[in-house]
């Protein structure tokens, strides 16, 4: 269960981190330079920017960029190399969620399944639709 949305963590963490950074500048240029205030601002910087990094890592869009769904009407043949004449290395049914591991022109090297049931091979990119478009 996720307590905060990744965007909230990214933005909120950045704001807290920058408040800490600006606070550190103010504390360092003040004549009193209390060690407790310096420590507090350093903690704000670390916690804030740490939350931003965690939000980035938790964002599902980070991994969805390399995932697609097979949209062909019939089973898609996995190939050993990126060519129509290549050796067949398996078949995947329409609607299968795949991970795009590599790209070579109009061909994608993909993986589907988990554990010992994982299939890998080359497919033509027009047989699948990415979950997110490339930036």
Secondary structure, DSSP 8 states (H G I E B T S, - for coil): --SS-HHHHHHHHHHHHHHHHHHHHHHHHSSS--HHHHHHHHHHHHHHHHHHHHHHHH-THHHHTTEEEE--SS-EEEESSSSTTS-EEEEE-TT-EEEEEEEETTEEEEEESSGGG-EEEEEEGGGEEESS---
